[in-house]
Amino acid sequence: MSRFLPRALMAPSIVTLFLWMIVPLVMTLYFSVIHYNLMQPGETGFVGLENFHYFITDPDFWPSVMHTIQLLGSVIVITVVLGVGLALLVNEPFPGQGIVRVLLISPFFVMPTVNALLWKHMMMNPIYGVLAHVWQFFGLTPIDWMTDYPLLSVIVMLSWQWLPFACLIFITSLQSLDREQMDAAGMDGATRFDKFWYLVLPHMGRSIAVVVMIEMIFLLSVFAEIFTTTGGGPGNDSTNLAFLIFKQALMNFDVGVASAGALFAVILANIAAVFLIRMVGKNLD
Amino acid sequence: MLKKKPFPIVRTLSAWGVALLLFFPLFWLGITAFKTEAQAIAAQLFFTPTLASFVEVQERSNYLLFARNSLITSLGSTIIGLLIAIPAAYSMAFFPTKKTRDILMWMLSTKMMPAVGALVPVYVMAQTAGMLDSLPALVIVFTLSNLPIMVWMLYSAFKEVPKDILEAVRLDGATVWEEFRWVILPLTMGGIASTGLLCLVLSWNEAFWALNLTSANAGTLASLIASYSSPEGLFWAKLSAASLMAIAPIIVFGWFSQKQLVQGLTFGAVK
């Protein structure tokens, strides 16, 4: 086997991905040190680190970093915990198991924009939404979700979308659990909790790692849900980093500052990647 | 002999309960699409279904054009993606070097940067190439943004091929192509299929690039839906009808392929 072929086979993927990464990165790097505002085409020139300074001292900056982390953390915890519970619930055969599985997985296939509009208008609308009707039924004052709990609303939508994904991966994992070992443990007097804690959970470790990894990749840069529902507001209450960069680029027309922000996001993504490798990487070989 | 245990009724009921609860928003979207605007606002459960909203959606915007664009971009990016990713994953799985892990991790890290960070450069490039609002541009972008995940999934699928089969074939002097065509491909068809399925779903649902790189010609269903989020488009029955028409194809597709898809998504982590 020559060493040439394996490289030739990898080349298309690596070259295209490299270009896909490096060309925008270099352009972004360039934009980030010049004055580049679409509304002031006359003013150009090198400004050094001014854009970075401007982006980091933006009052929306730290909140948006915190929101990015809160969003990521909450959705991962919610989907993993509920996903494990749900998987345990539907794993054993029961009447209609097939239909239940089909119902459970459906939200995963819903387009993010549809997900957002569906929750914003039909579920969470404070006057006509289904949740408002439920609240009224119990004699409570309906909640104006998007205004009063914007970040929580986004977390709810995202959890709804990702719970099915987590759950079904866990079901697949549970199906390969060693039944004999479980029965043996039962005969040795292990309680339900013992079995869960010492047998089931360790067995699911790898699939939990997979779920965390995939969700981390997709949730770090959540955009469509925020764009279509809260628009980052009210104020900056649901602005995450991706949305803040968008705001600078397309609402303030300041490509320079947006580029500085994008480079910051690259750094954050790399920090996350390092965490991911430590936490998950070795689990997947 | 295994004694058949009666299924616990509480368990069955709670499983059904949770499933129906999670499905409820979609059910609601589905029935709202068949209501009049007045019924939609009043949150009525019983009503005479009407197709008026669907008709109006088609009249207001050319649904079929958007649907065609979605189909072309999803299928196109999936096929091209598989053609590029399969050789790479094959090479990494069967001819691993010390750098293989690093390459995989690097690929994954390209996926973690917010797309919005690359928006201006990509927009400028598309504009320079005269490819704004064109399907090829969208296909390229979708392919590249799905590529890391595809290589990963295929890599895990190829990794599971038993080593001794491979050695036997190589001893028999099979060429790389023969080895791939007659041994690897049949054994990993499931993994390849689920990779393709996921890529289809992701491309179909992709909204960010579709919104920012297209307008009238190459818009996909995701961008059609976004146009309904503007205040003047705020009619729930029509919004629901448009949404239903956008998600129904991929959901039905998902129902039929869910087993396959989930199996592949476990990244070989579940044996």
Chai-1 contact restraints between the chains, C-beta under 6 A:
chainA,res_idxA,chainB,res_idxB,connection_type,confidence,min_distance_angstrom,max_distance_angstrom,comment,restraint_id
A,P6,B,S91,contact,1.0,0.0,6.0,A-B,restraint_1
A,P6,B,F95,contact,1.0,0.0,6.0,A-B,restraint_2
A,L9,B,P87,contact,1.0,0.0,6.0,A-B,restraint_3
A,L9,B,S91,contact,1.0,0.0,6.0,A-B,restraint_4
A,M10,B,A88,contact,1.0,0.0,6.0,A-B,restraint_5
A,M10,B,S91,contact,1.0,0.0,6.0,A-B,restraint_6
A,P12,B,I84,contact,1.0,0.0,6.0,A-B,restraint_7
A,S13,B,I84,contact,1.0,0.0,6.0,A-B,restraint_8
A,S13,B,A88,contact,1.0,0.0,6.0,A-B,restraint_9
A,S13,B,V151,contact,1.0,0.0,6.0,A-B,restraint_10
A,L17,B,T110,contact,1.0,0.0,6.0,A-B,restraint_11
A,L17,B,L147,contact,1.0,0.0,6.0,A-B,restraint_12
A,W20,B,L144,contact,1.0,0.0,6.0,A-B,restraint_13
A,M21,B,T110,contact,1.0,0.0,6.0,A-B,restraint_14
A,P24,B,A118,contact,1.0,0.0,6.0,A-B,restraint_15
A,P24,B,P121,contact,1.0,0.0,6.0,A-B,restraint_16
A,M27,B,P121,contact,1.0,0.0,6.0,A-B,restraint_17
A,T28,B,P121,contact,1.0,0.0,6.0,A-B,restraint_18
A,L89,B,A15,contact,1.0,0.0,6.0,A-B,restraint_19
A,V90,B,A15,contact,1.0,0.0,6.0,A-B,restraint_20
A,F94,B,F7,contact,1.0,0.0,6.0,A-B,restraint_21
A,F94,B,T12,contact,1.0,0.0,6.0,A-B,restraint_22
A,V100,B,A15,contact,1.0,0.0,6.0,A-B,restraint_23
A,V100,B,A19,contact,1.0,0.0,6.0,A-B,restraint_24
A,V102,B,W255,contact,1.0,0.0,6.0,A-B,restraint_25
A,L103,B,A19,contact,1.0,0.0,6.0,A-B,restraint_26
A,L103,B,F23,contact,1.0,0.0,6.0,A-B,restraint_27
A,L104,B,A19,contact,1.0,0.0,6.0,A-B,restraint_28
A,I105,B,Q258,contact,1.0,0.0,6.0,A-B,restraint_29
A,S106,B,F23,contact,1.0,0.0,6.0,A-B,restraint_30
A,S106,B,L26,contact,1.0,0.0,6.0,A-B,restraint_31
A,S106,B,I251,contact,1.0,0.0,6.0,A-B,restraint_32
A,F109,B,I250,contact,1.0,0.0,6.0,A-B,restraint_33
A,F109,B,I251,contact,1.0,0.0,6.0,A-B,restraint_34
A,F109,B,G254,contact,1.0,0.0,6.0,A-B,restraint_35
A,V110,B,I247,contact,1.0,0.0,6.0,A-B,restraint_36
A,M111,B,N205,contact,1.0,0.0,6.0,A-B,restraint_37
A,M111,B,A222,contact,1.0,0.0,6.0,A-B,restraint_38
A,M111,B,I247,contact,1.0,0.0,6.0,A-B,restraint_39
A,P112,B,A207,contact,1.0,0.0,6.0,A-B,restraint_40
A,T113,B,A207,contact,1.0,0.0,6.0,A-B,restraint_41
A,T113,B,A222,contact,1.0,0.0,6.0,A-B,restraint_42
A,T113,B,I225,contact,1.0,0.0,6.0,A-B,restraint_43
A,T113,B,A226,contact,1.0,0.0,6.0,A-B,restraint_44
A,V114,B,I225,contact,1.0,0.0,6.0,A-B,restraint_45
A,V114,B,S243,contact,1.0,0.0,6.0,A-B,restraint_46
A,V114,B,I247,contact,1.0,0.0,6.0,A-B,restraint_47
A,L117,B,S229,contact,1.0,0.0,6.0,A-B,restraint_48
A,L118,B,P25,contact,1.0,0.0,6.0,A-B,restraint_49
A,L118,B,L29,contact,1.0,0.0,6.0,A-B,restraint_50
A,M122,B,W28,contact,1.0,0.0,6.0,A-B,restraint_51
A,M123,B,P25,contact,1.0,0.0,6.0,A-B,restraint_52
A,Y128,B,I41,contact,1.0,0.0,6.0,A-B,restraint_53
A,H133,B,A43,contact,1.0,0.0,6.0,A-B,restraint_54
A,L168,B,V262,contact,1.0,0.0,6.0,A-B,restraint_55
A,I169,B,T266,contact,1.0,0.0,6.0,A-B,restraint_56
A,T172,B,V262,contact,1.0,0.0,6.0,A-B,restraint_57
A,T172,B,T266,contact,1.0,0.0,6.0,A-B,restraint_58
A,T172,B,V270,contact,1.0,0.0,6.0,A-B,restraint_59
A,S173,B,V270,contact,1.0,0.0,6.0,A-B,restraint_60
A,S176,B,V270,contact,1.0,0.0,6.0,A-B,restraint_61
A,R206,B,A269,contact,1.0,0.0,6.0,A-B,restraint_62
A,S207,B,A269,contact,1.0,0.0,6.0,A-B,restraint_63
A,S207,B,V270,contact,1.0,0.0,6.0,A-B,restraint_64
A,V210,B,F267,contact,1.0,0.0,6.0,A-B,restraint_65
A,V210,B,A269,contact,1.0,0.0,6.0,A-B,restraint_66
A,I217,B,K111,contact,1.0,0.0,6.0,A-B,restraint_67
A,I217,B,M112,contact,1.0,0.0,6.0,A-B,restraint_68
A,L220,B,M112,contact,1.0,0.0,6.0,A-B,restraint_69
A,S221,B,P114,contact,1.0,0.0,6.0,A-B,restraint_70
A,F223,B,F208,contact,1.0,0.0,6.0,A-B,restraint_71
A,A224,B,A207,contact,1.0,0.0,6.0,A-B,restraint_72
A,T228,B,S229,contact,1.0,0.0,6.0,A-B,restraint_73
A,A242,B,P114,contact,1.0,0.0,6.0,A-B,restraint_74
A,A242,B,V116,contact,1.0,0.0,6.0,A-B,restraint_75
A,I245,B,V116,contact,1.0,0.0,6.0,A-B,restraint_76
A,I245,B,G117,contact,1.0,0.0,6.0,A-B,restraint_77
A,F246,B,V116,contact,1.0,0.0,6.0,A-B,restraint_78
A,A249,B,V120,contact,1.0,0.0,6.0,A-B,restraint_79
A,V255,B,V120,contact,1.0,0.0,6.0,A-B,restraint_80
A,A262,B,G117,contact,1.0,0.0,6.0,A-B,restraint_81
A,A265,B,M113,contact,1.0,0.0,6.0,A-B,restraint_82
A,A265,B,P114,contact,1.0,0.0,6.0,A-B,restraint_83
A,A265,B,G117,contact,1.0,0.0,6.0,A-B,restraint_84
A,V266,B,M113,contact,1.0,0.0,6.0,A-B,restraint_85
A,A269,B,M112,contact,1.0,0.0,6.0,A-B,restraint_86
A,A269,B,M113,contact,1.0,0.0,6.0,A-B,restraint_87
A,A272,B,M112,contact,1.0,0.0,6.0,A-B,restraint_88
A,A273,B,S109,contact,1.0,0.0,6.0,A-B,restraint_89
A,I277,B,M105,contact,1.0,0.0,6.0,A-B,restraint_90
